[in-house]
């Protein structure tokens, strides 16, 4: 039996190039059939230190060196994205993506490699660890559920689908931080919308901590599938009557007490009418997926709401708004 392989490409972004990452992620997924995107912290100077005088520019580099680079990226300031290719003509897709980056984004550091598919679980699981948000909530990878010592009142268990929120990326974590600030405003009679839900981590947090009736919306069916998987993981055997998962094209706005929108700046602007129509009078809106310098643009776009709080981590920010009664 042939040993299946997969290719991956690492792109290293610094503060000057991080703005390109949302567009490149979209190109990778939509034009080059990328099968998943993982995000890690990356400090470019540290990578340069590791690589030293060894000149690798878009070609394969030793697996041991890849591991060294990845492990050094954890908890650093800038960002690296890791693009996985393993379905269909994955080698060609990866090669075409590399050529596209070299031609259009030569400023971005690029590394690529191929590995045995049997190494897949070890490859991505090793970068996920429990995330302690506060005394109220923490995020636990599914495979650590039985062994992790409980430090918060509620734990959200997540099986990370590739490219979906796990709490490790700044934008998801910051949404959790803001939710924690207003958590006492809600109870089981309130409703929540996770708009652009991905893994469903934010809406599930609202359900676990406050038993809020929650609806999940995303443009990606695979995101809703991952969200369903995480709902089962967290609420197996429980009655989830009232919980809904809706593909974006079929979503008709209803009114919610809390809306999460962890998406991107241009989507927050283009979807503003829908987001506005989904928030109850006096309700709270938590938005993220925005870079620090984009905060003012979003605040101005949502100027009819009260800006309550802004939190930042690395290059990313999240904003808590309250609808003016």
Secondary structure, 3 states (H helix, E strand, C coil): CCCCEEEEEEEEECCCCHHHHHHHHHHHHHHCCCCEEEEEEECHHHHHHHHCCCCCCCCECCHHHHHHHHHHHCCCCEEEEEEEECCCCHHHHHHHHHHHHHHHCCCCEEEEEEEEHHHHHHHHHCCCCCEECCCCEEEEEHHHCCCCCCCCCEEEEECCCCCCCCCCCHHHHHHHHHHHHHHHHCCCCCEEEEECCCCCHHHHHHHHHHCCEEEEEECCHHHHHHHHHHHHHHHCCCCCCCCEEEEHHHCCCCCEEEEEEECCHHHHHHCHHHHHHCEEEEEEEEEEEEEHHHHHHHHHHCCCEEEEEEEEECCEEEEEEEECC
